[in-house]
Amino acid sequence: MSENEKIQKTGSNVPASSKPAKAEKKAKKDEKPGAFQRIARWFREMKSELKKVVWPTSKQTVNNTLTVIACVIVVGIFIWIFDWLAGAIISALLDLFRG
């Protein structure tokens, strides 16, 4: 087989003997970093992200908290009314069919 045919089959101009060396180098680069390196990187990234956070003021926090409490109370009242109404309807139906 001629040299040109070998090049066409392999798809590159690099001789076949140098490919394993490149594959070994690439395999070393593709290896995962150690556990401690990954943990350290995670903490660095977390610290970087926390610097980007826009924290609310105390006034905004109180306002949001009061809004949530008011919504919970309103929804609780609606559920209580629905429960009472459903219970009354079921009691009336049971009394009606009992006799």
C-alpha positions as CSV (number, residue, x, y, z in Angstrom):
1,M,0.0,0.0,0.0
2,S,1.4,3.4,-0.9
3,E,1.9,6.2,1.6
4,N,-1.0,8.2,0.0
5,E,-3.4,5.3,0.5
6,K,-2.4,5.1,4.2
7,I,-3.0,8.9,4.6
8,Q,-6.4,8.6,3.0
9,K,-7.4,5.7,5.2
10,T,-6.3,7.4,8.4
11,G,-7.7,10.8,7.3
12,S,-4.7,12.9,8.3
13,N,-1.1,13.6,7.3
14,V,0.3,12.5,10.6
15,P,2.2,9.2,10.6
16,A,0.5,6.4,12.5
17,S,3.4,6.1,15.0
18,S,2.8,9.6,16.5
19,K,-0.9,9.1,17.2
20,P,-0.7,7.1,20.4
21,A,1.5,9.8,22.0
22,K,-1.2,12.4,21.2
23,A,-3.9,10.1,22.5
24,E,-2.1,9.6,25.8
25,K,-1.7,13.4,26.2
26,K,-5.3,14.0,25.4
27,A,-6.3,11.2,27.8
28,K,-4.3,12.9,30.6
29,K,-6.1,16.2,29.9
30,D,-9.5,14.5,29.9
31,E,-9.0,13.0,33.4
32,K,-11.1,14.4,36.2
33,P,-9.4,16.5,38.7
34,G,-9.1,15.1,42.2
35,A,-11.9,15.3,44.8
36,F,-10.3,18.1,46.8
37,Q,-9.7,20.2,43.6
38,R,-13.4,19.8,42.6
39,I,-14.6,20.8,46.1
40,A,-12.3,23.8,46.1
41,R,-13.5,24.8,42.7
42,W,-17.1,24.5,43.8
43,F,-16.5,26.8,46.8
44,R,-14.7,29.3,44.6
45,E,-17.6,29.3,42.1
46,M,-20.1,29.6,44.9
47,K,-18.3,32.6,46.4
48,S,-18.2,34.2,43.0
49,E,-22.0,33.7,42.5
50,L,-22.8,35.0,45.9
51,K,-21.0,38.3,45.1
52,K,-23.4,38.8,42.2
53,V,-26.5,38.5,44.4
54,V,-28.5,41.7,45.0
55,W,-29.6,41.3,48.6
56,P,-32.9,43.0,49.6
57,T,-33.0,45.8,52.2
58,S,-34.6,45.2,55.6
59,K,-37.6,47.2,54.5
60,Q,-38.2,45.1,51.4
61,T,-37.8,41.9,53.5
62,V,-40.4,43.1,56.1
63,N,-42.8,44.1,53.3
64,N,-42.4,40.8,51.5
65,T,-42.9,38.9,54.7
66,L,-46.1,40.7,55.6
67,T,-47.4,40.2,52.0
68,V,-46.8,36.4,52.3
69,I,-48.4,36.3,55.8
70,A,-51.5,38.1,54.4
71,C,-51.8,35.8,51.4
72,V,-51.5,32.7,53.7
73,I,-54.3,34.1,55.9
74,V,-56.6,34.9,53.0
75,V,-56.0,31.4,51.4
76,G,-56.5,29.8,54.8
77,I,-59.9,31.6,55.2
78,F,-61.0,30.5,51.7
79,I,-60.1,26.8,52.5
80,W,-61.8,27.0,55.9
81,I,-65.0,28.4,54.2
82,F,-64.9,25.7,51.5
83,D,-64.4,23.0,54.1
84,W,-67.2,24.3,56.2
85,L,-69.5,24.5,53.2
86,A,-68.6,21.0,51.9
87,G,-69.2,19.6,55.4
88,A,-72.5,21.3,55.6
89,I,-73.6,20.0,52.2
90,I,-72.5,16.4,53.0
91,S,-74.3,16.5,56.4
92,A,-77.5,17.8,54.8
93,L,-77.3,15.0,52.1
94,L,-76.7,12.3,54.8
95,D,-79.6,13.6,56.9
96,L,-81.8,13.7,53.8
97,F,-81.1,10.1,52.8
98,R,-81.2,8.7,56.4
99,G,-84.8,9.3,56.7
